[in-house]
């Protein structure tokens, strides 16, 4: 859509009547807002550009409902400060709400003291970039989501900074690009439900309960993301549950309770998940398998410094039916006589005394205690029962330290 010639409106006289200025502005015009405070809870129902220039133009809500509601396609708001939404979860009170629109832009805005940040419903081909979003000062579970996509496709969400909100969620939404965002001190850095063909790359998430969690989804790529310090009982770096045809490549997962979490994935028969070139470092558990998860391909990953390398919490699950090839294992005890960077013997990972955790998870409380350490050492030295093989990597990499 081509806009008509841009008309500039100086709103120094309209500090309390921004809605009136929007209503009177011709479709496709541009409103430039000088520094000042403007009454919020506005609705934009025509193609329009609103530019605050330097975020000193403040659109302030009355602590009820949504501050800016966009009901037209081809709307751009940028360089604004937006604050003081309501606190009604049932109404998804937000800083900005887009409903049933296309080709809208929210760029370089600062959203503070808003329950939900940017709520996108049934809206496509929008650009949400370079925004700063923080929720209301509530307990974590009572905050709203920083960005919420609901049945919204082919959007670009890039370089947003999310601080102390709840989640960044993508539900029933496909073909979105989520790139270069930074999120900290939230619950889910990124949470996907029933989605497909999304691209998640170059994001950084730290000090959240969960890094990136994909659920009931398929055909998605997660590349070159960094997730660290996801701690607590629910803490995990990157998780996939009931997911098929995924590529998880080049990510860094550090200092998490569980690094990579895999639950019944791939889900679709005859599909695979490709897990390549990742750094899984210094987590309590490097890779955690939950429920039946077969036919994942682990290739060229660096798995180093984790307290537990791989954990399988289901006694009957066959982790060996995943493919392990060319990974670096810091506890590999073989040699490389010909210097080709590949171990001369396969890497095998066994449960020894550790397997009693499978029968009684409460025993894990005593992990790293002298008793368990001695039992494990004795079981490896002179096994009194057959150990459980978790995996075999026929071509383990060595001398990968140079890459770190």
N, C-alpha and C positions, 0 to 999 in steps of 0.2 A: 504494500500500500504506500502511495506517495502522499506526503503531507502537503497541504497548501503552503504558500509563503508563510514563514514563521512570523507571528506577531508577538512582540515583547510587551508584557504588562508589568509595570512597576507597582508593587503591592504595598508600598510604604503606608498608603492610606487604608489598607485592607487588613491590618493586623488582626482584627477580630472577625473578619468576614471572608475568610479564605473560601469557604464553600460558595458564597455568593459570587466571588470572582471566577471560580471554576464553572459555575452554572452559566455565567454570562460570556465566557470565553468561546470564540468560534472553534469548531472542531478542528483539531490539528495544530492549534496554536501552542505557544510556549509561554509559561509563566515563570518569570525569574523573581525569586523571593529574596529581598534584602534581609540583613540580619534582623532578628526579632522573634517573638513568640506568636504563633498562629494557632487559633482554636482548632482542635482536632475533631475526630469522629467524622471525617469528611468522606464523601463518596465521589468517585470519578467514573462517569458513565459515558465518556466520549474519548476519542483519540486525543491525547494531550501530553505535553511535556511540562513537568514541574521541576525546576532546577534551583536548589538552595545555594549553589556555587561553592560554599566552603563549610557546610554543615553547621553554620551559625544561624541558619533559619530553622527554627524549632517548631515542629507540629506536635502539639501537646494535647493528649487525650484527657478525659475527665475521670479516669480510672473506672470507666464502664465501657464494655464492648470493645470494638476494634477501632484503632486510631485512623487508619487509611484503608478504605475498601475500594478495590478496583473491579469494575463491572464491564469494562470495555476493552476490546483488543487495541493494540498499538498505543499503549500508555507507557510513558517513561517517567519514573521519579528517580532523582539522583541528587547526591550531595546534601541530603537533608539529615536533621536529627529528629527522630520519631520516638516519643516516650509516653508512658503512663496509659497503658491499656487497662481494661478491666481484669478481673481475676476469675472469670467464669469458665471453668474447664468445659462444662457442657455446651457452651456456645463457641468454644475455641477463640476466646478473646485474644486478639493478636495486634502486633504493630502494623502489619500489612497483610491484607487478605486479597487473594486473586481467585475469582470464581468464574468458570466457564468462559475463559478468555484465551487469546493467542497473541504471540509476538509482543509481550510486555517486557519491560526492563526495570530492574531495581538495582541501582548501581551506586556504590560508595555512600551508603546511608549508615547512620549510627542509630541502632535501636536499643533503648535502655528502659528498664522497668516495664517491660512488656511480658505478659504471661507466655504466650506463643510469639515467636519472632515473625517469620514469614510463612503464611499458610497458603498453599497452592492447591486448589481443588479443580479437577477437570480442566486443566489449563496446559497448553502445549507451546513449544517453541519459544519459551521465555528465557531471559538471561538474568540471573541473580548472582551478582559478582561484587566483590570488594566491600562487603558490608560487615559491620561489627554488630554482634547480637549478644545480648545478655538478658536473662529472664528476671523475674522478680526475686527478691531475697528470701525465698522459701526453702524448706528442706528439699533435697534432691528430687524425691518422687512427686512432690507437689508443684514443681516448676512445669512450665510448658515446654514444648519442643522448639528448638531454635529455627529449624526449617522443616516443613512438613509437606511432602508431596503425596497427593492422593489422586489416583487415576490421572496422572499427568505425565505426558510423554515428550521426549525429544527436547528437553530443557538443558541449559548449561548452568551449572552451579559451581562457581570458581572463586578462589581466593577470598572466601569469607572467613572471618575470625569469630569463633563461637566460644563464649566464656560463661561458665556457670549457668548453662541452660540444662534441659533434661536430655532430649535426644535430637538427632538429625535423622529423620525417618523417610523412607522411600517405600510406599505401599502401592501395589497394583499399578506400578508405573514403569515404563519401558523406554529404552533408547536414550537415557539421560547420561550426560557427561558430568562427572563430579570430580573436579580437578583442583589441586593446589589449595585446599581448605585447611584451616588449622583449628583444632578444637581441644579444649582442656576443661577439666573439673566438671564433667557432665556424667551422664549415665551411659548411654550408647553413643559413641562418636558417630557411628553410622549404623543404621538398622534397616535391613531390606526384608520385605515380606511380599511373596507372590509377584516377583518382578522378573524381567528378562532383558538381555542385551544392553545392560548398563555398562559404562566404563568408569572405573574408579582408579584414579592415578595421581601420584605425587601429592597425596594428602599427608598431613602430620597430626597425630592425635596422641595426647599424653595426659596422664592422671585422670583418666575416665574409668568407670567400672568395667566397661566393655569397649574394645576398639572398634572393629568392624564385624558385624554379624549378618550373614546372609542366610535367609530361611525360605524354604519352599520356592526356590528360584532357579533359573537356568541361564545359560548362554551369556555369562558375564565375565568381564576381565578386571582383575585387580592387580595393578602394576605399580611398583616403585613407591608404595606407601610406607610410612614409618609409624609404628604403633609402639608405645612404651609406657611402662608403669601402670598397666591395667591390673589392679591388685584387689584383694578382698576375696570373699568366698565365691563370688561370681566373676572374678577377674579373668579375662582372656584377651589375647591380642587380636587374632582373626579367627572367626568361627564360620563353619558351613554346616547347615542342617538341611537334609532332604534337598540337596542342590546337585544339579547335573550340568555337565559340559562347562565347567569353570576353568579359567586360567588364572592362577595365583602366582605371580612371577616378580622377582626382583624386590620383594618387600623386606623390610627390616622389622623384626619383632623382638623387643628387648624388655627385660625386667618385668615380665608379666607373671601372674600366678600360673596361667596356662598360655603357652605361646600360640600354637595352632590347634584349634579344636575341631574335630571332625565327627559328625553324627549322621549316620545313615546316608552317606554321600559317597559316590553318586547315587541318586535315587532312581533315575530312569534306567531300565534294563539296557545293556549294550552301550552305555555311555561311560565316559571317563572324566576325571578331573585332572588337570595338569598342574603340578605344583613344582615349579622350577626356579632355581637361582635365588632362593630366599635366604636371608640370614636370620636364623632362629637362635638367639643368643641370651644367655644369663637369665633364663626364666626358671621358675620352680619346676614346671613340666614343659619340656620342649614341644612335644606333639602328644595330644591326648585324643584317643579314640573312644567314642561312646556309641554303643549299639553297632549294628552290622554296617561296616563301611569297607567295601571292596572296590578294586579296580581304580584306585587313585594311583597316579604316576608321580613319584618323588624323584626328581633328577637335579643334580648339581646344586643341592642346597648345602649351606654351611650350618651345622648343628653343633653348637659349642657352648660350654660353660653352664649348661642347664643342670639343675640338681637331679632330675630324672629325665633321661633322654627321650624315651617314648613310653607312654602309659596306655594300657588297655584295661578299661574297667569292666569289660564283659568277658567272663571266663570262656565262653563258647565262640567268641568272635575270632576270625582268622585274619589277623593283621598281615600274615605272610602272603595273603592273596593280593595285596597291593604290590606295585612294582617299585623297587628301590634300586637306583642306578647312579653311580658316580657322585654320591653325596660325601661330604666331609664329616667325619665323626671324631670328636676330640678324644674319645676313649678307645679308638682303634689301636690294637696292639701288634699289628703286623708290620711288614717291612716293604721297601720298594727297591729291590736290588738293581733293577735296570734303570732307575731314575726317570721313569715315564710319568710320574705323578699319580700312578694307580697302584694300590696295594697289591702285593703278590698273592694274598689269600683273601677270601671274602670276609666281610664284616658280619658277624652274627650277634644278635642281641637276645639274651635269654633272661627269663625270670628264674631266680634261684629261690632263696628264702623269701624273696619279695612276693612270690605268688600266693603267700598266705593272705595278702591284702585282697586277692580276688574272692576268697572265701569269707573274709571278715574285714570289711573296710575300716573298722575301728582301729585295727592294728596300725594303720598308717599314721596314727597319732604318734607312734613311737619311732617314726622314720628318723634316721641320723642319730638315734640313741646308740650307746655302746653295744647293747644287746643285739639289736638288729644288724648293726655293722659286723659284729663278730659272727653271727649266724650266716650272713650273706658271704662273708669271706670263707668260712668253713665249707659252705655248700658249694662254692666254686672250686675250692681246693680238693675236696673229696665229696662229691655229691651223694647224699643219702637218699635222694629221690630224683626222678627224671625232671630236669628243668623244662620250662615252657619256652619254646622259641618264638620270639615276637617277629623278627624280620631277618632277612638276609640281603645284604648289598654285595653283589658279586664283584663290583668294580669300585671300591671305596677310594675316594680322593685322599691324598695326603699332601703335605706341604702347602695346604691352603692358607696357612698363617699369613703369607705374603699379601693375600687379598684383603685382610681385615684392617 
